[in-house]
């Protein structure tokens, strides 16, 4: 009976790429027990892989690496010796070693020749008796980090001896690659006469290092080279450089890599190759995104294919390709990068209907993630980025951009927001820095708004412009009901075609009077002038002139609706995904909205959760699975609070409700006071056929480990609609 063997490996360096996922999962799929050691949490380890803390083997934070290549391979060379010593019978495998068939070797000696000629022994696959002489000698050799290896070239040994004599011994991290790896193993195998235990080259290395790019070629290039001796297959992580530079960090279509990821149900788009040889690829930016949901992303320059694909597969977001020339002018005729970019996306399972090529400036809209890699500020003049900064970003947006030294981009961008440096590469002799840009609060078009507002107010209403772009606009209609809405001037003037405040058309259709309160940016209305206006309206009896007053808003506006409700005691409040406050002393866990962290949220209009006790009823719509939104909702504890849950619809649940066709009846009922929880939840049943809800529910079942439930749910969903995210997830659940 074949001997069942366990394999072990180590990963240092954040999330896995598809290559590591593929290799780890191949052992699980072959029924071979595999343990992954690590020193930090790894978010995307395939199911079935055993996880253990690396400190069980070596308790250290000193992860030595080959300095010239900035590689932790040196630490891994050391770690594997101790792993084998402490776990008798366990075979080490590198994370780029694929399981072709189970390793069932009877001998504890498991290693192989890596080149023709049967001399050099690689350690990518390494098994040794825990009490063997070779292991003891290698452990002893690696205890001295300044030792001069007898197997190094004589010239190198003399150089190191000279340095040591001068009082500057050469640390192992400065020594040649493989000094604790293949060179050392090869030396001791021959020194101790263990050649008879070495497996032939086709056992683990039928594709040699020099032939490594064959894995990027069609399957028929590789398959004939695999033999009955082959159990493991070294895929050579060095291939990552070509994969990143030429294939956007993904397996080339039709290649052996492509065949393997499909064979094992790995979605490479979710874990692209992110970096190699000191160069970061655009796919690495996926690690910079921590959002719970993303609805839309855009690329300005064609440099973020892998990143946008990863975002789409992770968040099921829409993709916009902005067809601009180097002067920032949108074109009717597509730029050269548009067609191949679109093909790349559709080739990687993006529905063409989810891709929009923006050819008209009137179609520019705010997106959650904007990409400007190798674009304005790098290859093109940064000043031409202006229209996209003004029209494609909202308060929670992020832009990733490349900035070439001497381009003037840093001082230019300072007027629009702030940035954090992510990485720096040298391109044609000049440093190019990749940054994460966060927009500053927009200022809006106050002058243009004055004209629009005065026209909307008419002869019977009034308009009051205030400080820093804030304003009040009253439009009288029915005397029974007044709806007070809260909006951002920039959105009103630049993001809506009709240039009307939040809720204008809906409220007008009901014949209700409206008081629109506009902020001059993302200020959360923390402006003394705003407080004074509400004080004056209360004192003058303005609100008492109506039988019913409703304060209504979403997110920042939802906060304001609750916070300023004391100005009209007895009013109703309708708030969608509101914040209770952004005072870091009260909500230290609130990590969003940095732009207002330094504002004063004290006073009678400060903590919305507390001051809204004067309202008759406070209706809050929120997603209980959005942790930050749920945290704010939890702070509203008054007896007048009615919480309406919208599970798995996200922070922008208003958009989801609108897409489901139920936003209007819900808001109408909330505003006219007729909405009861039972009716709300009856309407919310429409979510069961809503693709986003279905995807979130399916993914939640998978994450909770309810595979059988997830599989049944997935089949049910796919009978209703071709939900791409669910379809891809089902591949990993198929028995």
Beta strands, then each sheet from edge to edge (+ up, - down):
strand 1: 7-11
strand 2: 34-38
strand 3: 50-53
strand 4: 91-93
strand 5: 97-99
strand 6: 110-113
strand 7: 121-127
strand 8: 232-234
strand 9: 275-276
strand 10: 279-280
strand 11: 296-299
strand 12: 318-322
strand 13: 355-358
strand 14: 367-372
strand 15: 393-404
strand 16: 417-427
strand 17: 430-439
strand 18: 462-465
strand 19: 471-475
strand 20: 478-488
strand 21: 512-519
strand 22: 548-554
strand 23: 572-576
strand 24: 617-622
strand 25: 641-645
sheet 1: 3+ 2+ 1+ 4+ 7- 6+
sheet 2: 5+ 8-
sheet 3: 9+ 10-
sheet 4: 13+ 12+ 11+ 14+ 15+ 17- 16+
sheet 5: 18+ 19- 21+ 20+ 22+ 23+ 24+ 25+
end
